């Protein structure tokens, strides 16, 4: 409510000062953000899991004369993870 943007004159109107009035109607959590349509958070879990995997570790002997470039071998090994949200 009462949202206001005011340009900051000394910065050539490139930055604005923002003020607003907010009224809390329920506890601030992801479940209520979804419930009241504040933000669509999609599927979520109410607990945090931690998984750890060290990328880039390979075993074996690779001969450079065969055209093996280790970064390409590592990228191929983990290419399927790009479909699950990982970025290599």
PDB file with one MODEL, atoms N, CA, C and O in Angstrom:
MODEL        1
ATOM      1  N   UNK A   1       0.845  -1.172   0.000  1.00  0.00           N
ATOM      2  CA  UNK A   1       0.000   0.000   0.000  1.00  0.00           C
ATOM      3  C   UNK A   1       0.894   1.240   0.000  1.00  0.00           C
ATOM      4  O   UNK A   1       2.039   1.180   0.447  1.00  0.00           O
ATOM      5  N   UNK A   2       0.388   2.331  -0.486  1.00  0.00           N
ATOM      6  CA  UNK A   2       1.093   3.613  -0.488  1.00  0.00           C
ATOM      7  C   UNK A   2       2.494   3.503  -1.081  1.00  0.00           C
ATOM      8  O   UNK A   2       3.460   3.981  -0.486  1.00  0.00           O
ATOM      9  N   UNK A   3       2.607   2.887  -2.228  1.00  0.00           N
ATOM     10  CA  UNK A   3       3.902   2.705  -2.882  1.00  0.00           C
ATOM     11  C   UNK A   3       4.346   4.010  -3.521  1.00  0.00           C
ATOM     12  O   UNK A   3       3.561   4.693  -4.178  1.00  0.00           O
ATOM     13  N   UNK A   4       5.630   4.352  -3.318  1.00  0.00           N
ATOM     14  CA  UNK A   4       6.147   5.611  -3.843  1.00  0.00           C
ATOM     15  C   UNK A   4       7.582   5.427  -4.329  1.00  0.00           C
ATOM     16  O   UNK A   4       8.414   4.851  -3.628  1.00  0.00           O
ATOM     17  N   UNK A   5       7.864   5.918  -5.528  1.00  0.00           N
ATOM     18  CA  UNK A   5       9.209   5.948  -6.091  1.00  0.00           C
ATOM     19  C   UNK A   5       9.620   7.403  -6.265  1.00  0.00           C
ATOM     20  O   UNK A   5       8.879   8.185  -6.861  1.00  0.00           O
ATOM     21  N   UNK A   6      10.776   7.774  -5.758  1.00  0.00           N
ATOM     22  CA  UNK A   6      11.287   9.129  -5.914  1.00  0.00           C
ATOM     23  C   UNK A   6      12.693   9.050  -6.500  1.00  0.00           C
ATOM     24  O   UNK A   6      13.549   8.366  -5.940  1.00  0.00           O
ATOM     25  N   UNK A   7      12.952   9.735  -7.621  1.00  0.00           N
ATOM     26  CA  UNK A   7      14.304   9.705  -8.182  1.00  0.00           C
ATOM     27  C   UNK A   7      15.291  10.413  -7.264  1.00  0.00           C
ATOM     28  O   UNK A   7      14.963  11.419  -6.635  1.00  0.00           O
ATOM     29  N   UNK A   8      16.496   9.877  -7.197  1.00  0.00           N
ATOM     30  CA  UNK A   8      17.561  10.506  -6.415  1.00  0.00           C
ATOM     31  C   UNK A   8      18.247  11.506  -7.338  1.00  0.00           C
ATOM     32  O   UNK A   8      18.962  11.117  -8.261  1.00  0.00           O
ATOM     33  N   UNK A   9      18.029  12.785  -7.090  1.00  0.00           N
ATOM     34  CA  UNK A   9      18.493  13.862  -7.963  1.00  0.00           C
ATOM     35  C   UNK A   9      20.004  13.848  -8.158  1.00  0.00           C
ATOM     36  O   UNK A   9      20.486  14.071  -9.269  1.00  0.00           O
ATOM     37  N   UNK A  10      20.752  13.591  -7.094  1.00  0.00           N
ATOM     38  CA  UNK A  10      22.212  13.679  -7.188  1.00  0.00           C
ATOM     39  C   UNK A  10      22.807  12.604  -8.096  1.00  0.00           C
ATOM     40  O   UNK A  10      23.963  12.719  -8.503  1.00  0.00           O
ATOM     41  N   UNK A  11      22.053  11.582  -8.413  1.00  0.00           N
ATOM     42  CA  UNK A  11      22.550  10.501  -9.277  1.00  0.00           C
ATOM     43  C   UNK A  11      21.950  10.574 -10.678  1.00  0.00           C
ATOM     44  O   UNK A  11      21.946   9.584 -11.409  1.00  0.00           O
ATOM     45  N   UNK A  12      21.457  11.721 -11.039  1.00  0.00           N
ATOM     46  CA  UNK A  12      20.933  11.917 -12.381  1.00  0.00           C
ATOM     47  C   UNK A  12      19.691  11.092 -12.680  1.00  0.00           C
ATOM     48  O   UNK A  12      19.469  10.683 -13.819  1.00  0.00           O
ATOM     49  N   UNK A  13      18.893  10.852 -11.665  1.00  0.00           N
ATOM     50  CA  UNK A  13      17.633  10.123 -11.801  1.00  0.00           C
ATOM     51  C   UNK A  13      17.818   8.683 -12.308  1.00  0.00           C
ATOM     52  O   UNK A  13      16.909   8.110 -12.909  1.00  0.00           O
ATOM     53  N   UNK A  14      18.982   8.117 -12.064  1.00  0.00           N
ATOM     54  CA  UNK A  14      19.240   6.739 -12.462  1.00  0.00           C
ATOM     55  C   UNK A  14      18.886   5.764 -11.339  1.00  0.00           C
ATOM     56  O   UNK A  14      18.779   4.560 -11.571  1.00  0.00           O
ATOM     57  N   UNK A  15      18.705   6.281 -10.133  1.00  0.00           N
ATOM     58  CA  UNK A  15      18.401   5.460  -8.972  1.00  0.00           C
ATOM     59  C   UNK A  15      17.200   6.076  -8.269  1.00  0.00           C
ATOM     60  O   UNK A  15      17.058   7.298  -8.218  1.00  0.00           O
ATOM     61  N   UNK A  16      16.343   5.227  -7.733  1.00  0.00           N
ATOM     62  CA  UNK A  16      15.131   5.711  -7.094  1.00  0.00           C
ATOM     63  C   UNK A  16      15.092   5.302  -5.631  1.00  0.00           C
ATOM     64  O   UNK A  16      15.638   4.267  -5.248  1.00  0.00           O
ATOM     65  N   UNK A  17      14.451   6.112  -4.832  1.00  0.00           N
ATOM     66  CA  UNK A  17      14.157   5.788  -3.448  1.00  0.00           C
ATOM     67  C   UNK A  17      12.765   5.169  -3.429  1.00  0.00           C
ATOM     68  O   UNK A  17      11.832   5.708  -4.025  1.00  0.00           O
ATOM     69  N   UNK A  18      12.628   4.051  -2.754  1.00  0.00           N
ATOM     70  CA  UNK A  18      11.367   3.314  -2.747  1.00  0.00           C
ATOM     71  C   UNK A  18      10.818   3.272  -1.329  1.00  0.00           C
ATOM     72  O   UNK A  18      11.543   2.943  -0.390  1.00  0.00           O
ATOM     73  N   UNK A  19       9.534   3.604  -1.170  1.00  0.00           N
ATOM     74  CA  UNK A  19       8.863   3.461   0.113  1.00  0.00           C
ATOM     75  C   UNK A  19       7.517   2.800  -0.108  1.00  0.00           C
ATOM     76  O   UNK A  19       6.890   2.959  -1.155  1.00  0.00           O
ATOM     77  N   UNK A  20       7.090   2.061   0.892  1.00  0.00           N
ATOM     78  CA  UNK A  20       5.790   1.386   0.818  1.00  0.00           C
ATOM     79  C   UNK A  20       5.339   1.028   2.222  1.00  0.00           C
ATOM     80  O   UNK A  20       6.148   0.967   3.148  1.00  0.00           O
ATOM     81  N   UNK A  21       4.069   0.796   2.371  1.00  0.00           N
ATOM     82  CA  UNK A  21       3.506   0.335   3.632  1.00  0.00           C
ATOM     83  C   UNK A  21       3.050  -1.096   3.429  1.00  0.00           C
ATOM     84  O   UNK A  21       2.325  -1.389   2.478  1.00  0.00           O
ATOM     85  N   UNK A  22       3.466  -1.983   4.307  1.00  0.00           N
ATOM     86  CA  UNK A  22       3.078  -3.395   4.204  1.00  0.00           C
ATOM     87  C   UNK A  22       2.323  -3.795   5.461  1.00  0.00           C
ATOM     88  O   UNK A  22       2.648  -3.347   6.561  1.00  0.00           O
ATOM     89  N   UNK A  23       1.332  -4.626   5.295  1.00  0.00           N
ATOM     90  CA  UNK A  23       0.561  -5.139   6.417  1.00  0.00           C
ATOM     91  C   UNK A  23       0.676  -6.655   6.388  1.00  0.00           C
ATOM     92  O   UNK A  23       0.317  -7.290   5.396  1.00  0.00           O
ATOM     93  N   UNK A  24       1.170  -7.230   7.461  1.00  0.00           N
ATOM     94  CA  UNK A  24       1.331  -8.674   7.534  1.00  0.00           C
ATOM     95  C   UNK A  24      -0.009  -9.305   7.878  1.00  0.00           C
ATOM     96  O   UNK A  24      -0.621  -8.971   8.893  1.00  0.00           O
ATOM     97  N   UNK A  25      -0.462 -10.224   7.024  1.00  0.00           N
ATOM     98  CA  UNK A  25      -1.747 -10.867   7.250  1.00  0.00           C
ATOM     99  C   UNK A  25      -1.592 -12.309   7.708  1.00  0.00           C
ATOM    100  O   UNK A  25      -2.553 -12.926   8.166  1.00  0.00           O
ATOM    101  N   UNK A  26      -0.413 -12.833   7.588  1.00  0.00           N
ATOM    102  CA  UNK A  26      -0.152 -14.211   7.996  1.00  0.00           C
ATOM    103  C   UNK A  26       1.355 -14.385   8.129  1.00  0.00           C
ATOM    104  O   UNK A  26       2.120 -13.485   7.782  1.00  0.00           O
ATOM    105  N   UNK A  27       1.770 -15.506   8.618  1.00  0.00           N
ATOM    106  CA  UNK A  27       3.193 -15.782   8.776  1.00  0.00           C
ATOM    107  C   UNK A  27       3.880 -15.777   7.409  1.00  0.00           C
ATOM    108  O   UNK A  27       3.341 -16.301   6.434  1.00  0.00           O
ATOM    109  N   UNK A  28       5.063 -15.188   7.346  1.00  0.00           N
ATOM    110  CA  UNK A  28       5.810 -15.129   6.092  1.00  0.00           C
ATOM    111  C   UNK A  28       6.560 -16.439   5.897  1.00  0.00           C
ATOM    112  O   UNK A  28       7.605 -16.669   6.505  1.00  0.00           O
ATOM    113  N   UNK A  29       6.010 -17.295   5.036  1.00  0.00           N
ATOM    114  CA  UNK A  29       6.688 -18.533   4.683  1.00  0.00           C
ATOM    115  C   UNK A  29       6.274 -18.949   3.268  1.00  0.00           C
ATOM    116  O   UNK A  29       5.324 -18.404   2.706  1.00  0.00           O
ATOM    117  N   UNK A  30       6.983 -19.898   2.713  1.00  0.00           N
ATOM    118  CA  UNK A  30       6.744 -20.299   1.322  1.00  0.00           C
ATOM    119  C   UNK A  30       5.327 -20.815   1.114  1.00  0.00           C
ATOM    120  O   UNK A  30       4.702 -20.524   0.094  1.00  0.00           O
ATOM    121  N   UNK A  31       4.820 -21.574   2.068  1.00  0.00           N
ATOM    122  CA  UNK A  31       3.467 -22.129   1.946  1.00  0.00           C
ATOM    123  C   UNK A  31       2.424 -21.012   1.805  1.00  0.00           C
ATOM    124  O   UNK A  31       1.511 -21.117   0.986  1.00  0.00           O
ATOM    125  N   UNK A  32       2.560 -19.952   2.596  1.00  0.00           N
ATOM    126  CA  UNK A  32       1.603 -18.842   2.521  1.00  0.00           C
ATOM    127  C   UNK A  32       1.811 -17.975   1.280  1.00  0.00           C
ATOM    128  O   UNK A  32       0.846 -17.421   0.753  1.00  0.00           O
ATOM    129  N   UNK A  33       3.062 -17.846   0.802  1.00  0.00           N
ATOM    130  CA  UNK A  33       3.284 -17.123  -0.453  1.00  0.00           C
ATOM    131  C   UNK A  33       2.498 -17.778  -1.570  1.00  0.00           C
ATOM    132  O   UNK A  33       1.882 -17.100  -2.392  1.00  0.00           O
ATOM    133  N   UNK A  34       2.523 -19.101  -1.593  1.00  0.00           N
ATOM    134  CA  UNK A  34       1.781 -19.859  -2.603  1.00  0.00           C
ATOM    135  C   UNK A  34       0.274 -19.716  -2.363  1.00  0.00           C
ATOM    136  O   UNK A  34      -0.490 -19.495  -3.303  1.00  0.00           O
ATOM    137  N   UNK A  35      -0.144 -19.842  -1.113  1.00  0.00           N
ATOM    138  CA  UNK A  35      -1.561 -19.806  -0.747  1.00  0.00           C
ATOM    139  C   UNK A  35      -2.235 -18.499  -1.152  1.00  0.00           C
ATOM    140  O   UNK A  35      -3.346 -18.513  -1.681  1.00  0.00           O
ATOM    141  N   UNK A  36      -1.572 -17.373  -0.910  1.00  0.00           N
ATOM    142  CA  UNK A  36      -2.164 -16.073  -1.192  1.00  0.00           C
ATOM    143  C   UNK A  36      -1.816 -15.529  -2.576  1.00  0.00           C
ATOM    144  O   UNK A  36      -2.207 -14.414  -2.922  1.00  0.00           O
ATOM    145  N   UNK A  37      -1.092 -16.303  -3.360  1.00  0.00           N
ATOM    146  CA  UNK A  37      -0.760 -15.878  -4.716  1.00  0.00           C
ATOM    147  C   UNK A  37       0.270 -14.758  -4.769  1.00  0.00           C
ATOM    148  O   UNK A  37       0.336 -14.026  -5.756  1.00  0.00           O
ATOM    149  N   UNK A  38       1.068 -14.617  -3.726  1.00  0.00           N
ATOM    150  CA  UNK A  38       2.098 -13.584  -3.724  1.00  0.00           C
ATOM    151  C   UNK A  38       3.200 -13.951  -4.707  1.00  0.00           C
ATOM    152  O   UNK A  38       3.684 -13.107  -5.462  1.00  0.00           O
ATOM    153  N   UNK A  39       3.584 -15.210  -4.686  1.00  0.00           N
ATOM    154  CA  UNK A  39       4.603 -15.690  -5.614  1.00  0.00           C
ATOM    155  C   UNK A  39       4.361 -17.164  -5.877  1.00  0.00           C
ATOM    156  O   UNK A  39       4.137 -17.940  -4.949  1.00  0.00           O
ATOM    157  N   UNK A  40       4.406 -17.545  -7.141  1.00  0.00           N
ATOM    158  CA  UNK A  40       4.267 -18.940  -7.495  1.00  0.00           C
ATOM    159  C   UNK A  40       5.613 -19.615  -7.279  1.00  0.00           C
ATOM    160  O   UNK A  40       6.565 -19.360  -8.016  1.00  0.00           O
ATOM    161  N   UNK A  41       5.693 -20.464  -6.282  1.00  0.00           N
ATOM    162  CA  UNK A  41       6.951 -21.116  -5.947  1.00  0.00           C
ATOM    163  C   UNK A  41       7.040 -22.524  -6.503  1.00  0.00           C
ATOM    164  O   UNK A  41       8.060 -23.193  -6.333  1.00  0.00           O
ATOM    165  N   UNK A  42       5.993 -22.981  -7.160  1.00  0.00           N
ATOM    166  CA  UNK A  42       6.021 -24.311  -7.752  1.00  0.00           C
ATOM    167  C   UNK A  42       6.077 -25.395  -6.694  1.00  0.00           C
ATOM    168  O   UNK A  42       5.581 -25.220  -5.581  1.00  0.00           O
ATOM    169  N   UNK A  43       6.683 -26.513  -7.049  1.00  0.00           N
ATOM    170  CA  UNK A  43       6.814 -27.630  -6.117  1.00  0.00           C
ATOM    171  C   UNK A  43       7.948 -27.332  -5.143  1.00  0.00           C
ATOM    172  O   UNK A  43       9.002 -26.841  -5.548  1.00  0.00           O
ATOM    173  N   UNK A  44       7.742 -27.618  -3.895  1.00  0.00           N
ATOM    174  CA  UNK A  44       8.788 -27.416  -2.904  1.00  0.00           C
ATOM    175  C   UNK A  44       8.626 -28.435  -1.794  1.00  0.00           C
ATOM    176  O   UNK A  44       7.575 -29.059  -1.651  1.00  0.00           O
ATOM    177  N   UNK A  45       9.673 -28.592  -1.020  1.00  0.00           N
ATOM    178  CA  UNK A  45       9.647 -29.476   0.137  1.00  0.00           C
ATOM    179  C   UNK A  45       9.807 -28.621   1.385  1.00  0.00           C
ATOM    180  O   UNK A  45      10.440 -27.566   1.348  1.00  0.00           O
ATOM    181  N   UNK A  46       9.240 -29.075   2.469  1.00  0.00           N
ATOM    182  CA  UNK A  46       9.307 -28.303   3.702  1.00  0.00           C
ATOM    183  C   UNK A  46      10.567 -28.616   4.505  1.00  0.00           C
ATOM    184  O   UNK A  46      10.716 -28.149   5.635  1.00  0.00           O
ATOM    185  N   UNK A  47      11.460 -29.392   3.934  1.00  0.00           N
ATOM    186  CA  UNK A  47      12.716 -29.693   4.601  1.00  0.00           C
ATOM    187  C   UNK A  47      13.857 -29.539   3.592  1.00  0.00           C
ATOM    188  O   UNK A  47      13.636 -29.564   2.381  1.00  0.00           O
ATOM    189  N   UNK A  48      15.051 -29.383   4.096  1.00  0.00           N
ATOM    190  CA  UNK A  48      16.216 -29.162   3.251  1.00  0.00           C
ATOM    191  C   UNK A  48      17.063 -30.431   3.234  1.00  0.00           C
ATOM    192  O   UNK A  48      17.353 -31.010   4.281  1.00  0.00           O
ATOM    193  N   UNK A  49      17.447 -30.847   2.056  1.00  0.00           N
ATOM    194  CA  UNK A  49      18.375 -31.969   1.940  1.00  0.00           C
ATOM    195  C   UNK A  49      19.665 -31.445   1.327  1.00  0.00           C
ATOM    196  O   UNK A  49      19.661 -30.488   0.553  1.00  0.00           O
ATOM    197  N   UNK A  50      20.741 -32.074   1.680  1.00  0.00           N
ATOM    198  CA  UNK A  50      22.038 -31.656   1.169  1.00  0.00           C
ATOM    199  C   UNK A  50      22.685 -32.848   0.506  1.00  0.00           C
ATOM    200  O   UNK A  50      22.861 -33.902   1.117  1.00  0.00           O
ATOM    201  N   UNK A  51      23.036 -32.669  -0.746  1.00  0.00           N
ATOM    202  CA  UNK A  51      23.742 -33.705  -1.481  1.00  0.00           C
ATOM    203  C   UNK A  51      25.043 -33.116  -1.971  1.00  0.00           C
ATOM    204  O   UNK A  51      25.112 -31.950  -2.361  1.00  0.00           O
ATOM    205  N   UNK A  52      26.071 -33.939  -1.947  1.00  0.00           N
ATOM    206  CA  UNK A  52      27.389 -33.456  -2.330  1.00  0.00           C
ATOM    207  C   UNK A  52      28.011 -34.450  -3.294  1.00  0.00           C
ATOM    208  O   UNK A  52      28.050 -35.651  -3.026  1.00  0.00           O
ATOM    209  N   UNK A  53      28.484 -33.955  -4.389  1.00  0.00           N
ATOM    210  CA  UNK A  53      29.204 -34.786  -5.336  1.00  0.00           C
ATOM    211  C   UNK A  53      30.331 -33.955  -5.899  1.00  0.00           C
ATOM    212  O   UNK A  53      30.135 -32.811  -6.311  1.00  0.00           O
ATOM    213  N   UNK A  54      31.491 -34.531  -5.913  1.00  0.00           N
ATOM    214  CA  UNK A  54      32.648 -33.827  -6.441  1.00  0.00           C
ATOM    215  C   UNK A  54      32.712 -34.097  -7.939  1.00  0.00           C
ATOM    216  O   UNK A  54      32.888 -35.235  -8.373  1.00  0.00           O
ATOM    217  N   UNK A  55      32.570 -33.047  -8.706  1.00  0.00           N
ATOM    218  CA  UNK A  55      32.618 -33.195 -10.148  1.00  0.00           C
ATOM    219  C   UNK A  55      34.056 -33.121 -10.636  1.00  0.00           C
ATOM    220  O   UNK A  55      34.904 -32.476 -10.020  1.00  0.00           O
ATOM    221  N   UNK A  56      34.311 -33.779 -11.729  1.00  0.00           N
ATOM    222  CA  UNK A  56      35.607 -33.656 -12.367  1.00  0.00           C
ATOM    223  C   UNK A  56      36.601 -34.714 -11.981  1.00  0.00           C
ATOM    224  O   UNK A  56      37.762 -34.634 -12.385  1.00  0.00           O
ATOM    225  N   UNK A  57      36.194 -35.708 -11.211  1.00  0.00           N
ATOM    226  CA  UNK A  57      37.129 -36.758 -10.854  1.00  0.00           C
ATOM    227  C   UNK A  57      36.917 -37.950 -11.772  1.00  0.00           C
ATOM    228  O   UNK A  57      35.827 -38.519 -11.830  1.00  0.00           O
ATOM    229  N   UNK A  58      37.951 -38.313 -12.474  1.00  0.00           N
ATOM    230  CA  UNK A  58      37.902 -39.486 -13.343  1.00  0.00           C
ATOM    231  C   UNK A  58      39.114 -40.346 -13.044  1.00  0.00           C
ATOM    232  O   UNK A  58      40.135 -39.867 -12.551  1.00  0.00           O
ATOM    233  N   UNK A  59      38.979 -41.621 -13.352  1.00  0.00           N
ATOM    234  CA  UNK A  59      40.083 -42.544 -13.140  1.00  0.00           C
ATOM    235  C   UNK A  59      40.440 -43.186 -14.463  1.00  0.00           C
ATOM    236  O   UNK A  59      39.570 -43.423 -15.300  1.00  0.00           O
ATOM    237  N   UNK A  60      41.694 -43.461 -14.650  1.00  0.00           N
ATOM    238  CA  UNK A  60      42.123 -44.145 -15.848  1.00  0.00           C
ATOM    239  C   UNK A  60      43.331 -43.471 -16.450  1.00  0.00           C
ATOM    240  O   UNK A  60      43.788 -42.420 -15.999  1.00  0.00           O
ATOM    241  N   UNK A  61      43.824 -44.107 -17.474  1.00  0.00           N
ATOM    242  CA  UNK A  61      44.957 -43.575 -18.207  1.00  0.00           C
ATOM    243  C   UNK A  61      44.442 -43.078 -19.543  1.00  0.00           C
ATOM    244  O   UNK A  61      43.766 -43.811 -20.265  1.00  0.00           O
ATOM    245  N   UNK A  62      44.755 -41.852 -19.871  1.00  0.00           N
ATOM    246  CA  UNK A  62      44.280 -41.247 -21.111  1.00  0.00           C
ATOM    247  C   UNK A  62      45.476 -40.746 -21.897  1.00  0.00           C
ATOM    248  O   UNK A  62      46.265 -39.936 -21.411  1.00  0.00           O
ATOM    249  N   UNK A  63      45.593 -41.230 -23.093  1.00  0.00           N
ATOM    250  CA  UNK A  63      46.717 -40.876 -23.955  1.00  0.00           C
ATOM    251  C   UNK A  63      46.328 -39.683 -24.817  1.00  0.00           C
ATOM    252  O   UNK A  63      45.342 -39.737 -25.551  1.00  0.00           O
ATOM    253  N   UNK A  64      47.095 -38.617 -24.729  1.00  0.00           N
ATOM    254  CA  UNK A  64      46.800 -37.412 -25.493  1.00  0.00           C
ATOM    255  C   UNK A  64      46.894 -37.665 -26.994  1.00  0.00           C
ATOM    256  O   UNK A  64      46.256 -36.969 -27.784  1.00  0.00           O
ATOM    257  N   UNK A  65      47.683 -38.655 -27.389  1.00  0.00           N
ATOM    258  CA  UNK A  65      47.819 -38.959 -28.811  1.00  0.00           C
ATOM    259  C   UNK A  65      46.523 -39.493 -29.405  1.00  0.00           C
ATOM    260  O   UNK A  65      46.328 -39.435 -30.619  1.00  0.00           O
ATOM    261  N   UNK A  66      45.628 -40.015 -28.555  1.00  0.00           N
ATOM    262  CA  UNK A  66      44.340 -40.521 -29.033  1.00  0.00           C
ATOM    263  C   UNK A  66      43.302 -39.415 -29.165  1.00  0.00           C
ATOM    264  O   UNK A  66      42.143 -39.689 -29.474  1.00  0.00           O
ATOM    265  N   UNK A  67      43.705 -38.172 -28.935  1.00  0.00           N
ATOM    266  CA  UNK A  67      42.784 -37.045 -29.043  1.00  0.00           C
ATOM    267  C   UNK A  67      41.941 -36.828 -27.799  1.00  0.00           C
ATOM    268  O   UNK A  67      40.971 -36.072 -27.837  1.00  0.00           O
ATOM    269  N   UNK A  68      42.290 -37.473 -26.702  1.00  0.00           N
ATOM    270  CA  UNK A  68      41.541 -37.311 -25.459  1.00  0.00           C
ATOM    271  C   UNK A  68      41.880 -35.970 -24.825  1.00  0.00           C
ATOM    272  O   UNK A  68      43.036 -35.691 -24.508  1.00  0.00           O
ATOM    273  N   UNK A  69      40.866 -35.158 -24.648  1.00  0.00           N
ATOM    274  CA  UNK A  69      41.018 -33.907 -23.923  1.00  0.00           C
ATOM    275  C   UNK A  69      40.237 -34.086 -22.632  1.00  0.00           C
ATOM    276  O   UNK A  69      39.023 -34.292 -22.657  1.00  0.00           O
ATOM    277  N   UNK A  70      40.928 -34.010 -21.510  1.00  0.00           N
ATOM    278  CA  UNK A  70      40.302 -34.359 -20.230  1.00  0.00           C
ATOM    279  C   UNK A  70      39.069 -33.534 -19.921  1.00  0.00           C
ATOM    280  O   UNK A  70      38.107 -34.061 -19.362  1.00  0.00           O
ATOM    281  N   UNK A  71      39.067 -32.269 -20.262  1.00  0.00           N
ATOM    282  CA  UNK A  71      37.872 -31.464 -19.978  1.00  0.00           C
ATOM    283  C   UNK A  71      36.670 -31.969 -20.758  1.00  0.00           C
ATOM    284  O   UNK A  71      35.545 -31.904 -20.262  1.00  0.00           O
ATOM    285  N   UNK A  72      36.882 -32.471 -21.966  1.00  0.00           N
ATOM    286  CA  UNK A  72      35.773 -33.031 -22.753  1.00  0.00           C
ATOM    287  C   UNK A  72      35.282 -34.343 -22.152  1.00  0.00           C
ATOM    288  O   UNK A  72      34.080 -34.607 -22.127  1.00  0.00           O
ATOM    289  N   UNK A  73      36.209 -35.164 -21.669  1.00  0.00           N
ATOM    290  CA  UNK A  73      35.830 -36.431 -21.040  1.00  0.00           C
ATOM    291  C   UNK A  73      35.003 -36.167 -19.784  1.00  0.00           C
ATOM    292  O   UNK A  73      33.996 -36.834 -19.547  1.00  0.00           O
ATOM    293  N   UNK A  74      35.431 -35.189 -18.980  1.00  0.00           N
ATOM    294  CA  UNK A  74      34.688 -34.840 -17.768  1.00  0.00           C
ATOM    295  C   UNK A  74      33.310 -34.291 -18.127  1.00  0.00           C
ATOM    296  O   UNK A  74      32.317 -34.651 -17.495  1.00  0.00           O
ATOM    297  N   UNK A  75      33.241 -33.426 -19.132  1.00  0.00           N
ATOM    298  CA  UNK A  75      31.952 -32.858 -19.550  1.00  0.00           C
ATOM    299  C   UNK A  75      31.004 -33.946 -20.026  1.00  0.00           C
ATOM    300  O   UNK A  75      29.811 -33.891 -19.728  1.00  0.00           O
ATOM    301  N   UNK A  76      31.501 -34.924 -20.753  1.00  0.00           N
ATOM    302  CA  UNK A  76      30.652 -36.020 -21.224  1.00  0.00           C
ATOM    303  C   UNK A  76      30.159 -36.866 -20.060  1.00  0.00           C
ATOM    304  O   UNK A  76      29.013 -37.317 -20.046  1.00  0.00           O
ATOM    305  N   UNK A  77      31.040 -37.077 -19.080  1.00  0.00           N
ATOM    306  CA  UNK A  77      30.675 -37.892 -17.917  1.00  0.00           C
ATOM    307  C   UNK A  77      29.488 -37.290 -17.166  1.00  0.00           C
ATOM    308  O   UNK A  77      28.625 -38.019 -16.678  1.00  0.00           O
ATOM    309  N   UNK A  78      29.446 -35.968 -17.073  1.00  0.00           N
ATOM    310  CA  UNK A  78      28.403 -35.302 -16.294  1.00  0.00           C
ATOM    311  C   UNK A  78      27.362 -34.585 -17.153  1.00  0.00           C
ATOM    312  O   UNK A  78      26.589 -33.783 -16.630  1.00  0.00           O
ATOM    313  N   UNK A  79      27.324 -34.851 -18.438  1.00  0.00           N
ATOM    314  CA  UNK A  79      26.382 -34.166 -19.335  1.00  0.00           C
ATOM    315  C   UNK A  79      24.931 -34.410 -18.950  1.00  0.00           C
ATOM    316  O   UNK A  79      24.097 -33.520 -19.119  1.00  0.00           O
ATOM    317  N   UNK A  80      24.609 -35.587 -18.438  1.00  0.00           N
ATOM    318  CA  UNK A  80      23.215 -35.893 -18.085  1.00  0.00           C
ATOM    319  C   UNK A  80      22.715 -35.042 -16.930  1.00  0.00           C
ATOM    320  O   UNK A  80      21.506 -34.871 -16.774  1.00  0.00           O
ATOM    321  N   UNK A  81      23.623 -34.500 -16.112  1.00  0.00           N
ATOM    322  CA  UNK A  81      23.186 -33.693 -14.974  1.00  0.00           C
ATOM    323  C   UNK A  81      22.610 -32.355 -15.394  1.00  0.00           C
ATOM    324  O   UNK A  81      21.904 -31.723 -14.607  1.00  0.00           O
ATOM    325  N   UNK A  82      22.885 -31.909 -16.597  1.00  0.00           N
ATOM    326  CA  UNK A  82      22.302 -30.653 -17.074  1.00  0.00           C
ATOM    327  C   UNK A  82      20.783 -30.760 -17.132  1.00  0.00           C
ATOM    328  O   UNK A  82      20.091 -29.750 -17.007  1.00  0.00           O
ATOM    329  N   UNK A  83      20.254 -31.968 -17.321  1.00  0.00           N
ATOM    330  CA  UNK A  83      18.810 -32.175 -17.360  1.00  0.00           C
ATOM    331  C   UNK A  83      18.176 -32.157 -15.972  1.00  0.00           C
ATOM    332  O   UNK A  83      16.957 -32.041 -15.848  1.00  0.00           O
ATOM    333  N   UNK A  84      18.989 -32.270 -14.940  1.00  0.00           N
ATOM    334  CA  UNK A  84      18.459 -32.281 -13.580  1.00  0.00           C
ATOM    335  C   UNK A  84      18.733 -31.001 -12.820  1.00  0.00           C
ATOM    336  O   UNK A  84      18.572 -30.959 -11.601  1.00  0.00           O
ATOM    337  N   UNK A  85      19.149 -29.947 -13.525  1.00  0.00           N
ATOM    338  CA  UNK A  85      19.331 -28.651 -12.886  1.00  0.00           C
ATOM    339  C   UNK A  85      20.756 -28.291 -12.572  1.00  0.00           C
ATOM    340  O   UNK A  85      21.007 -27.184 -12.095  1.00  0.00           O
ATOM    341  N   UNK A  86      21.696 -29.166 -12.815  1.00  0.00           N
ATOM    342  CA  UNK A  86      23.097 -28.843 -12.578  1.00  0.00           C
ATOM    343  C   UNK A  86      23.660 -28.132 -13.792  1.00  0.00           C
ATOM    344  O   UNK A  86      23.235 -28.385 -14.919  1.00  0.00           O
ATOM    345  N   UNK A  87      24.601 -27.255 -13.568  1.00  0.00           N
ATOM    346  CA  UNK A  87      25.289 -26.586 -14.657  1.00  0.00           C
ATOM    347  C   UNK A  87      26.745 -26.994 -14.599  1.00  0.00           C
ATOM    348  O   UNK A  87      27.412 -26.799 -13.583  1.00  0.00           O
ATOM    349  N   UNK A  88      27.232 -27.553 -15.677  1.00  0.00           N
ATOM    350  CA  UNK A  88      28.641 -27.973 -15.736  1.00  0.00           C
ATOM    351  C   UNK A  88      29.461 -26.879 -16.369  1.00  0.00           C
ATOM    352  O   UNK A  88      30.674 -27.024 -16.517  1.00  0.00           O
TER     353      UNK A  88
ENDMDL
END
